[in-house]
Amino acid sequence: MFKKLLVSSSLLFLIVLVASCSSESSSQPTVPTVIQERTTGFKAPDGTFVGPRGASNEQGVPTSIGAYGKRKTHKGNLTIKKNNETIENIDVEGIIYVNADNVKLLNFTAQQVTQKPGKTGMVIEDATIDGKNKNGDGIQWSDFIVRRTEITGSFDGIKAQGNAIIEDSYIHDLYAFRGKDAGEGGYTHNDCIQISVGKNILIQRNWFDNCGLNSAIFIDPDQGPIDNVTVTHNYLNGGGITLYAIASRSAQNGVPTNVNIENNVFGDTHEFDFATTAKGINFKNNIRTNGEMIIPRIDEDNT
């Protein structure tokens, strides 16, 4: 009889354990499936579909980028001070301040993420950042990786000042306006990606659309030299000049060096031109949506 009772108790324990594990796992977010190959949208000259890996509509616009599943709410801003910390499955109703090294931010929403200058190793994945049409940038400043992230309603999408990877992300519909409060020239100088200093920056497989009134990607060394920047397999649309890579008008930091802009597709929405580059910028195999090759306007001011 004791043996039978022991077996029954073990069986009951097993049932409770399985039920507990099933309940716990069902409450966790389900990671979205990320396919390796796109099947819709536009192909670059090398035959690769541009834009993020994952689901998209017939026009190629991403439909599965950003936070997913259930998340807990965090009221107000969130400041991270501990190195190597992982924050995940959270809705931050404000700004995330990263004041530590090697912080991972996974599956979250926020109004803005800013990593303190001098801190390194930040990783952002599966995020939705909505600036809510205020004068803040989506992500800043340097030494980070951004993957599968949607940014909208910000002034600039990402300020990348060196040692940055931005991939498989969707930046669109920035906070742009005209008028006396808009800045120099009477318009806001929005960029989906702004690079004003730094080296080792990779921008690949992203979708940039309606990037405000300046550029989808703006490379201008007005805060220091720029070196080793690769822009490939992206869709770029909007702005005054959609892609800008020149010597600064306001600082003597020379022309950005080792800049490679290849195999991107440009939409037809812009105020002035598709691209303006300085001499020495490698601009190759970039096309319009109709397949026509783009020849950038060469900027003669290489001081």
C-alpha positions in Angstrom: 0.0 0.0 0.0 2.8 2.4 0.8 4.3 1.7 -2.6 1.0 2.5 -4.3 0.7 5.7 -2.3 4.3 6.7 -3.3 3.5 6.2 -7.0 0.3 8.2 -6.7 2.1 11.1 -5.0 4.8 11.1 -7.7 2.2 11.2 -10.4 0.4 14.0 -8.8 3.6 16.0 -8.4 4.4 15.4 -12.1 0.9 16.7 -13.2 1.3 19.8 -11.1 4.8 20.4 -12.5 3.6 20.1 -16.1 0.6 22.3 -15.5 2.9 24.9 -13.9 5.3 24.9 -16.8 2.5 25.1 -19.3 1.0 28.1 -17.5 4.3 29.8 -17.3 5.3 29.3 -20.9 1.9 30.4 -22.2 2.2 33.8 -20.5 5.5 34.5 -22.2 5.7 36.4 -25.5 6.1 34.4 -28.6 9.2 35.4 -30.6 8.1 36.3 -34.2 9.4 34.2 -37.0 12.1 36.0 -39.0 12.6 34.5 -42.4 15.9 34.8 -44.2 14.6 35.8 -47.6 12.0 38.4 -48.6 9.6 37.7 -51.4 8.0 41.1 -52.0 9.1 44.7 -52.6 12.1 45.8 -54.7 15.3 44.0 -55.7 18.7 45.6 -55.7 20.9 45.2 -58.8 22.6 42.2 -57.1 19.2 40.4 -57.0 18.6 40.8 -53.3 15.3 42.2 -52.0 15.9 45.3 -50.0 14.5 46.0 -46.6 14.2 44.0 -43.4 13.9 40.2 -43.3 10.5 39.2 -42.2 6.9 39.7 -43.3 6.0 42.5 -45.7 3.1 43.6 -47.9 3.2 43.5 -51.7 5.0 46.8 -51.8 7.7 45.6 -49.5 6.6 47.7 -46.5 7.5 45.7 -43.3 4.5 44.3 -41.3 6.2 42.4 -38.5 8.8 44.8 -37.1 8.7 45.9 -33.5 7.6 44.7 -30.1 5.4 41.6 -29.8 3.3 39.6 -27.3 2.5 40.8 -23.8 4.5 43.3 -21.9 4.4 44.9 -18.4 3.9 48.6 -18.1 6.5 50.9 -16.6 5.3 54.4 -15.7 7.5 57.3 -16.6 11.2 57.2 -17.6 13.5 54.2 -16.9 17.2 54.6 -16.0 19.5 51.6 -16.2 22.7 51.9 -14.1 23.8 48.3 -13.8 26.3 46.8 -16.4 25.3 43.7 -18.3 21.6 44.1 -17.4 18.8 42.7 -19.6 15.5 44.5 -19.8 12.7 42.8 -21.7 9.0 42.5 -22.2 8.2 46.0 -21.0 6.3 49.1 -22.1 8.1 52.2 -20.9 5.8 55.3 -20.9 8.7 57.6 -21.3 12.5 57.6 -22.1 15.0 54.8 -21.4 18.3 56.2 -20.2 21.2 53.7 -20.5 23.9 54.7 -18.1 25.8 51.4 -18.1 27.7 49.1 -20.4 26.5 46.0 -22.3 22.8 46.6 -21.6 20.3 44.5 -23.6 16.8 46.0 -24.4 14.6 43.3 -25.8 10.9 43.3 -26.9 9.9 46.7 -25.5 8.3 50.0 -26.3 9.4 53.5 -25.4 9.4 57.1 -26.4 13.2 57.3 -26.8 16.4 55.4 -25.9 19.6 57.4 -25.2 22.8 55.7 -24.2 25.1 57.9 -22.1 28.3 59.0 -24.1 31.2 56.7 -23.1 29.0 53.7 -22.4 29.2 50.8 -24.9 27.7 47.5 -25.9 24.0 48.4 -26.0 21.8 45.9 -27.9 18.2 46.8 -29.0 16.0 44.1 -30.5 12.3 43.9 -31.3 11.4 47.4 -30.2 8.8 49.9 -31.0 9.9 53.5 -30.4 7.2 56.2 -30.8 8.4 59.8 -30.2 4.8 61.0 -30.1 5.7 64.0 -32.3 8.0 65.6 -29.8 11.5 67.1 -30.2 13.4 64.0 -29.3 15.4 61.4 -31.2 14.5 57.7 -31.4 18.0 56.3 -30.4 21.3 57.9 -29.6 24.5 58.0 -29.5 27.1 55.3 -30.3 28.5 51.8 -29.7 25.2 49.9 -30.2 23.3 47.4 -32.3 19.8 47.9 -33.4 17.7 45.1 -34.9 14.1 44.6 -35.9 13.1 48.0 -34.5 10.3 50.3 -35.6 10.9 54.1 -35.0 8.3 56.7 -35.8 7.2 60.2 -34.5 10.7 61.2 -33.5 12.7 64.2 -34.6 15.6 62.1 -35.9 15.3 58.4 -36.1 18.8 57.4 -35.0 21.8 59.5 -34.3 24.7 57.1 -34.8 28.2 58.4 -33.9 30.4 55.4 -34.4 30.6 51.6 -33.8 27.0 51.0 -34.7 25.0 48.3 -36.6 21.5 49.2 -37.7 19.7 46.3 -39.5 16.3 44.8 -40.3 14.5 47.9 -39.0 11.7 50.3 -40.1 12.0 54.0 -39.6 9.3 56.2 -40.9 7.0 59.2 -40.5 9.3 61.4 -38.4 8.1 64.5 -36.6 8.6 67.2 -39.3 7.1 70.7 -39.7 7.7 74.1 -41.2 7.6 77.5 -39.7 9.5 80.0 -37.6 10.1 77.5 -34.8 11.3 74.8 -37.1 15.0 75.8 -37.4 17.3 77.2 -40.0 15.6 77.6 -43.3 12.2 77.4 -41.7 11.9 73.6 -41.7 12.9 70.8 -39.4 16.1 69.0 -40.4 15.0 65.5 -39.8 17.0 62.4 -40.8 16.0 58.7 -40.4 19.8 58.1 -39.7 22.2 61.0 -38.9 25.9 60.4 -38.8 28.0 63.5 -37.7 31.1 61.8 -36.4 32.6 58.3 -35.8 33.7 55.2 -37.6 32.6 51.6 -38.2 28.9 52.0 -39.0 26.9 49.4 -40.9 23.4 50.2 -42.1 21.8 47.2 -43.9 18.4 45.7 -44.8 16.3 48.6 -43.4 13.2 50.5 -44.7 13.3 54.3 -44.5 10.2 56.2 -45.5 8.8 59.6 -45.0 12.0 60.7 -43.2 10.9 64.3 -42.7 12.4 67.3 -44.5 16.2 66.6 -44.7 17.4 63.0 -45.5 16.8 59.3 -45.1 20.6 59.0 -44.4 22.7 62.1 -43.6 26.5 61.7 -43.4 28.1 65.0 -42.6 31.3 65.2 -40.4 30.3 68.5 -38.6 31.3 67.0 -35.2 34.4 65.1 -36.2 35.9 62.8 -38.9 33.8 60.0 -40.3 35.3 56.7 -41.6 34.2 53.2 -42.7 30.4 53.5 -43.3 28.5 50.9 -45.3 24.9 51.4 -46.5 23.5 48.4 -48.4 20.2 46.7 -49.2 18.0 49.4 -47.8 14.9 51.1 -49.2 15.3 54.9 -48.9 12.5 57.4 -49.5 11.7 61.0 -48.6 13.5 64.1 -47.5 14.9 67.1 -49.4 17.9 65.0 -50.6 17.3 61.4 -49.7 20.9 60.5 -49.2 23.6 63.1 -48.3 27.3 62.2 -47.8 29.5 65.3 -48.1 32.2 67.4 -46.4 30.8 69.5 -43.7 30.0 73.2 -44.4 30.5 74.1 -40.8 33.7 72.2 -39.8 37.0 71.4 -41.3 36.9 67.6 -40.9 37.3 66.7 -44.5 35.3 64.3 -46.7 33.9 61.1 -45.0 36.3 58.3 -45.9 35.7 54.6 -46.8 32.0 55.2 -47.3 30.3 52.6 -49.5 26.7 53.0 -50.6 25.7 50.0 -52.7 22.7 48.0 -53.8 20.0 50.2 -52.4 16.6 51.1 -53.8 15.4 54.7 -53.7 11.7 55.8 -53.7 10.7 58.8 -55.9 9.6 61.1 -53.0 12.1 63.9 -52.4 12.1 67.7 -52.7 15.4 68.2 -54.6 17.3 65.0 -55.5 17.9 61.3 -54.8 21.5 61.7 -53.6 24.4 64.2 -53.2 27.9 62.9 -52.5 31.4 64.2 -52.2 34.2 63.1 -54.5 35.6 59.8 -53.1 32.3 58.4 -51.8 31.6 55.0 -53.4 28.1 55.2 -54.7 27.4 52.1 -56.8 24.5 50.0 -58.1 21.8 52.1 -56.5 18.5 52.3 -58.4 15.0 53.8 -58.4 12.0 51.5 -57.9 11.6 51.3 -61.7 15.2 49.9 -62.0 16.8 53.1 -63.4 20.3 53.6 -62.1 20.9 56.7 -59.9 23.8 59.0 -60.6 24.4 61.2 -57.5 25.0 64.9 -57.8 28.7 65.5 -56.9 29.3 68.1 -54.2 32.3 70.2 -55.2 33.0 71.6 -51.7 35.5 69.0 -50.4 37.1 71.2 -47.7 
